[in-house]
Amino acid sequence: MINQSDSWSGPIFLNDSTTTIWGLTPRQRLERALVRAGDDAEDAGLVFRADAVFHENLVRALLAQPGKILTDALGRPFAAHARDAAEMLAAQAALAAGDAALTPTTMTLADPAALASTYDKALRRKGAPYLYPLDAYPAAEIERRMYLESYKGVTDLVTKYVWPEPALLVTRFCARAGISPNMVTLVSFICVLLATWLFAIGQFGPGLVAAWAMCFLDTVDGKLARVTLTSTKWGNVFDHGTDLVHPPFWYWAWYAGLGGAAAVEPWIFWVIIAGYILGRGQEGLFMWQFGIEMHIWRKLDSAFRLITARRNPNLIILSVAVVLGAPDTGFEIVAWWTIISFVFHCLRIAQAFLAKAQGRKPSSWLMERA
């Protein structure tokens, strides 16, 4: 039914569907996205077809661009931001019929790539934000595509190549069972504590099981928050704070579990700790000076991020060492790999400063391609 009022109080939804995607109907998901977009959404002349799944970035972009009509890949109108009552009536008619020919001449058609940025800074990936009409894909396929779109484009090799399929199953289970991202993060934190204790008492095998469980859940909680639009400021602080703080405690516990200075050269421990802290400092320096993350400058940097001396690559080294019965050797290898990674990033930072001095301020290869 078309709203024939000369004014509106809140967004209008057409073609409601009862199909659930990640436990939410399309309308429920739109309502969450609009709440997260801010109070301006309540007073804007927005109208959506609620038989499609919209990327949150599309909702934000449409809110910021009055006079635009969002279309899908087939050119069918699915959302609009009207500036007056006449545009609202015409836009509703076009959306209800799914016919772009009915759109008012005062409004501009735009597909997802034209409406919103094709580079997602938060996820370090390129590509147009998704718009999935329910008549184009089965619900399970839409869920899968949304999940994959929620993945960071530049990360370590375990997160990128090992976790996606099993994490999809667990994320889907959590969404349907009503398990929140913060609940997953809490279990992840418990795994951090358990791994730290087990490492400290020399139980490296069980400790690694707990550590890898934490790393896996660290993937699940972020994906669950993104696909269900349930991220919170507290959850973000809890998740990222845990990620930032726990690695040095694991390295200390491993050192203690080996017997401390009586069994391991102290320089090995201190190199790993200093390398972790300085490595984070390198990332902060790069962001401060060049406005982009260090790992997304060139393809080389993104490729090296797969294996650089961060938590997951280091855990691979330690896991192999434990299987071979040499946890002390694995700890030393982590130290040397930390040194190599630090030197590599020092060279890249120096090259970035040189490029800036020559008038070529570093920009991400992902942004350029997008």
N, C-alpha and C positions, 0 to 999 in steps of 0.2 A: 504493500500500500504506500502511495506517495504522500508525503507530508506536504500539505498545501498552505501551511502557515507562512506568513511573511517574515517570521523570525524563527530561531531555533534555540533550544536549550540543551546542548550536548550533542554528540555525534549521532548520526542516524545509521541504522543497520538494515540492510535488505537481504532477502534470500537466506534467512537463517538456516543453518544445518545442524543436525544433532550428531553428526560424525565427530568423534573425538580424536585429536592428534596430541600425543603425549599427555593424555588425560584431560584435555581441554577442548571445548568446541571452538571453532574459528572465532565466534563472537567473544567468548570468554578470553581468548588470547588477545584479541584486539583491545578489549577493555583493559586488560593488564598493561598492554603496551601504551595505551593512552594515559593511564594513571602515571606510569613511569615517565611519560613525555612532559608532564607538568600541567599546571592549572590552565594554561592557555588552550589546551585541547577542549576544555569544556565550553568555551565561548566561540570556538572556530566553527565555520560552516563545513564540517566534515561529514562525508557520507561514504559508507563502505558496503561492499557485498560481503556478507558473512558466510559465503560458501567457498572461501579460499583462505589459505594461510599466508600471512604477510610477514616478512622480515621486520623486526622492530625498527631497523634503520629507515625502512620505507615509510613507516608511520611518522617518524620524526621528520623526515624530509618533506613529506606531504604537508605536515603542519606548518612548516616554515615557508611553503610556497603556495600562497593563495592563487587561485586561477588555474591550477593544474589538475589534470585528470590522469590517473595512473592506469595503464593498460597492461595486459599480459602479453606473452610472446605471440599470440594470435591477433593482437590489436583490440581485444575486447576490453571495455572499461570496467575497472573493479573498485576504484576509489576516486574521490574528488574532494577538492577544497574550494567551495564556492565563496564568492565575495559578497553576493547579495541574494535576495529571494528568487529572482529570475534565474540566476545561474543554478541555484539549489534545485529548483523544480526541474530544469532541463537536465541537470546532471543525474538526478534520481531517475528520471525517465530513461536515460541512456544506460545507466547501470542496471536497472530492473530488466531492460530488454537485452542487455549485453550487446548493444549496437553502437559503435563509435560514430555512426552517421547521425545519431541523434544528439551528439554533444553540442553545446552552444558554441557559436563562433567566437565568443569572447574568451573562451578557455582553451588551454593548450594541452595536447596529448603528450604523454611521456611514458616510455617503458621504464622498468626498474633501473637500467643502466643510465638512462638520461635523467631520472629523477634524483637518484642518490649516488653517492660516491662509490666507485668500483674498487676502492681500497679500504679495508677494515683495519684501522690502526690498532685496535685492541687485540685483534686476533692475528695480526701480521700476515694477512692474506689478501689476494686480489680476486675480483670477481663481482659481478652484479648481485645485489641483495636478491634473495629469492622471493617469488610470488607463485604459490602453487594452488591453482584451482582444483577443487576436489574432483571435478569431472575429468581431470587430465591424468591423475595418478591414483593408485590404491593408497589407502591410509598408511599401510606399513612402509610403502616406498617413500611417501612424504616424510615420515618419521626418520627413515634412514638418511634421506638427503639433508634434512634439517640437522641431524646429529653430525654428519660429516662437515656441514657448513659451520658448525660450532667449534671445529678443531682449529687450533693455531696452525698457521702455515709454516712457521719456522720454529722448530723445537728439537729435542734430542731424538735419537733414532728409536729408542724404546717407545716413547710416547707416540711417535709418528708412525711406526711400522708394526709394533707388537700389540699395543693396547686397543686400537680402534674396534676390532670385532668383539672381543670379550667385554669391553667397556660399554659397547652398545647394548648388549644383553642386560647388563647390570643396570645401566641407566634406564632402560625401558621398564625393568622390574620395579625400580625405585619410583618412577613416575606413576605407575599403575597402583603401587602399594601406598602411595601418599607419603613416601619417605622424603624429607626435605634435604636440600643440599647441605644445610648446617648439621643435620644428623650424620650425614656421610662424613663431613669434615671432622666431627667429634670422634667418630670411630677411627678416622685417619690419624688424629692426634693421639689417641690411645695406642695405636700401632707405633707411633714415634717413640713414646715412652717405653713401650715394651721392647722395641729394638735397641734402644739405648741401654736398658738394663741388661739384656742378653749379651750385647757386645761387651759390656763392662765386666761381665763374669766369664768371658771367654767362650760363650756359646754362640759361635759365629754362624753356624748353619741355621739354627732356629731364629737367630737375630735377623739374618738375611730374609727369611720368610716373612717376618714382621715388617721389615723395611720395604720389601717389594710390595707387600699388601698396602702399605701406606702410599707408595708411589702410584699404585693402581687406583686407589680410592681418590687420590689427588687429581686424577684424570676424570673420574666419574663425577665428583661434586661440581666441578666447573661446567661440564657438559649438561648435567641435570639442571643447573641454575639457568643456563642459556636457553635450553629448549623449552623450559616451563616458565621462563620469565619470573623466576622467584629469587633472584639474587638480592642480597641486602647489604647495606654498608657494613654491618657487624660481620656478616658472613665473609665479605670480601677481606676485611681486616684479619679475621681469624684464619682464613685460608692462606692468604699471602704472607701473613706474619709467621705462621707455622713453617711455610716453605722457606722463608728467609732465614729463620733462626736455627732450625734443627740440624742442618748438616755439620756445623762445627762440633756439636755435642756428640753426634755419631762418630766423628773422627776421634774425638777425645776418648770415647768409650772403647773404640777399637784399639787404640793405643794402650789404654788401661788393661783391656782384656788380654793383650799380648804380653803384659808384664811391665809396661811402662819403660822407663829409662834403663832398667836392668836387662831388658830383652831387645829393645829397639833403640837405634841411634836417635836422640832427641831431635836432631835437625829434620828428620823425616816428618815427625809430627808437626813441628813448627812451620815447615815449608807448606804443608797441606793447609793448615789454618790460615797462614799469611796469604797463601795463594787464593783461598776462597774469599777472604776479605778484600784483597787487592783486586781480584777479578770483578767483584761487585762494584768496586770503585771505578774500574775501567769502564764499565757499562754506564755508570752515572756520569762520568766525565764526557763520554761520547754523546750522551743525550743532552747534556748541558751545553756543549760546544757546537753541536751540529743539528740538534733538534730531532734526531732519529735514533732508534736503537742500534747498537753496534752490530748486531747480528743480521741486520737487514740492509746493510749498505750495498754490498755487491753479492753476486751469487756465491763467491768464494766464502764470504762470511756466513751466509746461510748454510752452506754445506758444512763448514767447520762447526757450526752450532750443533750439528748432529752428534759430534763426538768430543766436543770441548770438555775440559775437566770440571763438569758440574755433577750434581748428585747421581743421576741415572747412569751416565757413562762410567763414573767411578765405581758404582755398585756392580757393574758388569765385570770390571777388573777384579774387584774383591770377591765376587761370586766364583769366578773361574779359579782364583787362587785358593779359595776354601775347598772347592771340589778337588783340586790337585794337592790338597794338604799343606799349603804354604801361605797361610793368611798374613804372615810377616812380610814375605816377598811381595804379595799383592799390595800391601800398604806402602812399601817402598816404590813400587811401580806407579801407584797413584801420585806419590810425591813428584816423581820425575815427569809424569804426564802433566801435572799441575804446572811445573816449571815451563815445559814446552808450550802449553796453552797460553800461559802468561806472556811469554816472549812473542808468540804469534800475534796476540792482541796488541802488544806494545808496538810492533811493527805496523800493524794496520792503523792504529791511532796516529802514528807518525805520518803515514801516508795520507791519512785524512786531513791532518793539519797542513801538509804540503799542498794538497789539492785546494784547500780553502785559501791558502796564501796565493795561489796561482789564479784565483778567481773562479774556481770550480767547487763551490760548496757541496759537500757530499749530500746526495739524496738517495733514497732507497730504489733499488732496481725494481721492487714490487710496485712502487708508486709510478715509476716511469712506464712500466708495461701496462698498468691499469689505465 
